[in-house]
Amino acid sequence: ELQVVASPFDVRQGGFTGGGINAITKSGTNTFHASVYGYYTNENLYGRYNQLKDETAMLGDQSTKTWGVSLAGPLVKDKLFFYTNLEYKKNTYPTSSYNPGYLADYVTENEANTIINTYKKYTGNNETYGVQDIDTRSTSFLARLDWNIDDLNKFTLRYQLNDSYKDVWGSGSNTYVFNNSGYKIADRTNSIVMELNSQLTPKLHNEARLGMSFVRDHREVPYDGANVTIKGLGSKQSRTAYIGTEYSSGANTLDQDIWTLEDNLTYNTGNHSITLGTHNEFYRMKNLFIQAATGSWYYNSLQDFVDDKPYQFSYNY
């Protein structure tokens, strides 16, 4: 169940700008339930108009896939219940049509091969060019445990995992990025929430909650190698190529540990409810961000790159 709130009067709902979303996940019952589901689309289900070429043509191989399975039921009848869900998603589409040799005045295949061979001679790293798949993948897991301790106390434990990544790579009409010179944005998040609801008296109840989230974000690169910018490519010498470890991705991580402690005591009297509580959040963050961590070289022409005559160099440690 989802609830969207814009300006709630409940003092327990706050700490957001614009609006908040409250989500209640499924829970187990006294009956076992299982489900399997999937969603799928591919290029055959999309339109066939290529705006870049201004023509009607079949799109390249691409797809969107979602597969999942859930299981729920009792561990102890009327007392202890569980619910679990595992889901996998993958979206794939080909890179843009801007590849060496695609347009008359673009980076040529001869220029691309020269850059690759020269780069390998200097660094030992292998590069490629051409159409490749851009992927976004995620694996999600949810587990929930509900415990009816007695008639007056109920305890809920919820665990969530998200393990995902997204390919970031792209070339434009004036710039070309070699296939292994992009990066992945990778995320792994573990979240745990514990909640105890207690009816203290017929008019007084308490809600205690402890939450923990551990977020690990980083950029993954195919290799650690010199970041190189080469200008003056193409028949009009107006194109630029990038090869090597992406400028901002050689040293890029963010770790976050977030602890939330909340307790709310509510007194019901007639048509009124009075709530007194506390909400506390504790953060621990570690951010590594160094641009040009593998060194960045700039060349005005392909010949300057072959001769190793950069006009600029930067390196941050």
C-alpha positions in Angstrom: 0.0 0.0 0.0 1.3 3.5 -0.9 0.3 6.8 0.6 1.4 10.2 -0.8 1.4 13.1 1.6 2.0 16.7 0.8 1.2 18.6 4.0 0.3 16.1 6.7 -1.0 17.3 10.0 0.5 14.3 11.8 3.6 15.4 13.7 5.2 12.0 13.1 5.4 12.7 9.3 7.9 15.3 8.4 11.5 15.9 7.4 10.8 16.1 3.7 10.5 18.9 1.1 7.5 18.9 -1.3 6.0 15.6 -0.3 6.5 12.2 1.3 5.7 8.6 0.4 4.7 6.1 3.0 4.9 2.4 1.9 3.5 -0.6 3.7 4.8 -3.9 2.4 2.9 -7.2 2.3 3.0 -9.5 5.2 2.4 -13.2 5.9 -0.8 -14.8 7.1 -1.9 -18.1 8.4 -2.1 -19.4 4.8 1.0 -20.1 2.6 1.1 -18.0 -0.6 3.6 -18.1 -3.5 3.8 -16.2 -6.7 6.0 -16.0 -9.8 5.9 -13.0 -12.2 7.6 -11.5 -15.1 7.5 -8.5 -17.5 9.2 -8.4 -20.9 9.5 -6.0 -23.8 12.0 -5.8 -26.8 12.6 -3.9 -30.0 9.7 -5.6 -31.7 7.3 -3.9 -29.4 8.7 -0.4 -30.0 8.2 2.1 -32.8 10.4 1.8 -35.9 11.1 5.4 -36.7 14.8 6.4 -36.5 14.8 10.1 -35.8 18.6 10.4 -36.3 18.4 8.9 -39.8 14.9 10.2 -40.5 13.7 6.9 -41.7 11.6 3.9 -40.7 13.8 1.0 -39.6 13.9 -1.8 -37.1 15.7 -0.7 -33.9 18.7 -2.6 -32.6 18.5 -5.4 -30.1 17.2 -4.1 -26.8 15.0 -5.4 -24.0 13.5 -4.8 -20.6 13.1 -7.8 -18.3 11.7 -8.2 -14.8 11.5 -11.5 -13.0 10.4 -12.1 -9.5 9.2 -14.7 -7.0 7.5 -14.3 -3.6 6.7 -16.6 -0.7 4.7 -15.9 2.5 3.1 -17.9 5.3 3.1 -18.7 9.0 6.0 -19.9 11.1 3.8 -20.2 14.1 0.0 -20.1 13.5 -1.6 -16.9 14.8 1.8 -15.7 16.2 4.6 -15.5 13.8 4.5 -14.8 10.0 6.9 -14.2 7.2 6.9 -12.6 3.7 9.8 -12.7 1.2 10.2 -11.3 -2.3 13.2 -11.6 -4.7 13.2 -9.6 -7.9 15.7 -9.2 -10.8 15.6 -6.4 -13.4 17.7 -5.9 -16.5 17.3 -3.2 -19.2 19.6 -3.4 -22.3 19.8 -1.1 -25.3 22.6 -0.6 -27.9 24.9 2.4 -27.9 24.2 5.4 -30.1 24.9 5.3 -33.8 27.9 7.6 -33.4 30.7 5.2 -34.0 34.0 5.6 -36.0 33.1 5.8 -39.7 29.4 6.4 -39.1 29.4 9.9 -40.7 31.7 11.3 -43.4 33.0 14.0 -41.1 33.4 12.0 -37.9 36.2 10.1 -36.2 37.3 7.6 -38.9 38.1 3.9 -38.3 41.8 4.5 -39.3 42.0 7.2 -36.6 40.3 5.0 -34.1 42.7 2.1 -34.8 45.7 4.4 -34.5 44.5 5.7 -31.2 43.9 2.2 -29.8 47.2 0.9 -30.9 49.1 3.9 -29.6 47.3 3.9 -26.3 48.1 0.2 -25.8 51.8 0.9 -26.6 51.9 3.6 -23.9 49.8 2.0 -21.2 49.3 -1.7 -22.0 45.5 -1.4 -21.8 43.2 -2.8 -24.5 40.4 -0.7 -26.0 37.7 -1.3 -28.6 35.1 0.6 -30.5 31.8 -0.2 -32.2 28.2 -0.9 -31.0 27.9 -2.3 -27.5 25.1 -2.9 -25.0 24.3 -0.4 -22.3 22.9 -2.3 -19.3 21.0 -1.4 -16.1 20.7 -4.3 -13.7 19.3 -4.7 -10.2 18.7 -7.5 -7.7 16.2 -6.7 -4.9 15.3 -8.8 -1.9 12.7 -8.1 0.8 12.0 -10.1 3.9 9.5 -9.2 6.6 8.7 -10.9 9.9 5.6 -10.2 12.0 5.3 -11.4 15.6 2.2 -11.1 17.7 3.9 -11.3 21.0 0.6 -11.1 22.9 -2.7 -9.2 22.6 -1.0 -5.9 23.5 2.4 -6.1 21.8 3.3 -6.6 18.1 6.8 -6.6 16.7 7.8 -6.2 13.0 11.3 -6.8 11.4 12.0 -5.8 7.8 15.1 -6.3 5.7 15.7 -4.9 2.2 18.6 -5.4 -0.2 19.3 -3.5 -3.4 22.3 -4.5 -5.5 22.4 -2.7 -8.8 24.5 -0.9 -11.4 24.1 1.3 -14.5 26.4 1.6 -17.4 27.3 5.2 -18.3 28.7 5.6 -21.7 27.8 7.8 -24.6 29.2 9.6 -27.6 27.8 12.6 -29.4 28.0 14.3 -32.8 31.2 16.0 -31.9 32.8 13.7 -29.3 33.6 10.0 -29.3 34.2 7.8 -26.2 35.9 4.4 -26.7 34.0 1.4 -25.3 36.1 0.7 -22.2 36.4 4.4 -21.4 32.9 4.6 -19.7 32.0 3.5 -16.2 29.4 1.8 -14.1 27.5 3.5 -11.2 27.2 0.6 -8.7 25.1 0.6 -5.6 24.6 -1.8 -2.7 22.1 -0.8 0.0 21.1 -2.9 3.1 18.3 -1.6 5.2 16.9 -3.0 8.4 13.8 -1.6 10.3 12.5 -2.9 13.7 9.2 -1.7 15.1 7.4 -2.4 18.3 3.8 -1.4 18.8 2.5 -1.6 22.4 -1.0 -0.9 23.9 -0.1 0.3 27.4 -3.6 1.2 28.5 -7.0 1.4 26.7 -6.2 5.0 25.8 -2.4 5.0 25.7 -0.2 3.3 23.1 3.5 3.5 22.1 5.3 3.1 18.8 9.1 2.5 18.9 11.2 2.2 15.8 14.9 1.5 15.0 16.1 1.8 11.4 19.6 1.2 9.9 20.6 1.8 6.3 24.1 1.1 4.9 24.6 2.5 1.4 27.7 1.8 -0.7 28.0 3.7 -4.0 31.0 3.7 -6.2 32.0 3.9 -9.8 33.6 0.8 -11.5 35.9 1.3 -14.5 37.2 -1.5 -16.8 40.9 -0.6 -16.1 43.0 2.1 -14.4 44.7 4.0 -17.3 45.7 7.4 -18.4 42.8 9.7 -19.3 43.5 11.1 -22.8 41.7 13.8 -24.8 42.6 14.0 -28.5 41.3 16.9 -30.6 41.4 17.7 -34.3 39.9 14.4 -35.6 37.7 13.9 -38.6 37.9 15.3 -42.1 37.3 18.8 -40.8 39.5 18.2 -37.7 36.5 19.3 -35.6 35.9 16.1 -33.6 37.3 15.0 -30.2 38.0 11.5 -28.9 38.3 10.3 -25.2 40.2 7.2 -24.2 41.2 5.8 -20.8 39.8 5.9 -17.3 37.0 8.5 -17.2 38.2 11.8 -15.7 35.9 11.7 -12.6 35.7 8.0 -12.1 39.2 6.8 -11.2 38.6 7.5 -7.4 34.9 7.9 -6.7 33.1 6.2 -3.8 30.5 7.3 -1.3 29.7 5.2 1.9 26.8 6.2 4.1 25.6 4.7 7.4 22.3 6.1 8.6 20.8 5.2 12.0 17.2 6.3 12.9 15.7 6.1 16.4 12.1 7.1 17.0 9.6 6.7 19.8 6.1 8.1 19.9 3.6 7.9 22.8 0.0 8.6 21.8 -2.9 9.4 24.2 -6.4 9.1 22.9 -9.1 11.1 24.7 -12.5 11.5 23.1 -12.2 13.2 19.7 -8.5 14.1 20.3 -5.1 12.3 20.1 -2.1 13.8 21.8 1.3 12.5 20.6 4.7 13.1 22.3 7.8 11.6 20.8 11.3 11.9 19.6 13.0 11.3 16.2 16.8 11.1 15.9 19.0 10.4 12.9 22.8 9.7 13.1 24.9 9.8 10.0 28.4 8.5 9.1 29.6 9.3 5.6 32.9 8.8 3.8 33.3 10.3 0.3 36.3 9.8 -2.0 36.3 12.0 -5.1 39.5 12.7 -7.0 39.4 13.8 -10.6 42.3 12.9 -12.9 43.4 10.3 -10.4 45.1 8.3 -13.2 46.5 11.4 -14.8 44.9 13.4 -17.7 46.7 14.2 -21.0 45.5 16.6 -23.7 46.6 16.6 -27.3 45.7 19.0 -30.1 45.9 16.4 -32.9 46.3 12.7 -33.6 49.9 13.2 -34.7 50.7 14.9 -31.4 49.3 11.9 -29.6 51.4 9.5 -31.6 54.4 11.6 -30.9 53.4 12.0 -27.2 53.4 15.8 -27.3 50.6 16.9 -25.0 49.8 20.6 -24.6 48.5 20.0 -21.1 48.7 17.5 -18.3 47.1 17.2 -14.9 47.2 14.7 -12.0 45.6 14.9 -8.6 46.6 12.8 -5.6 
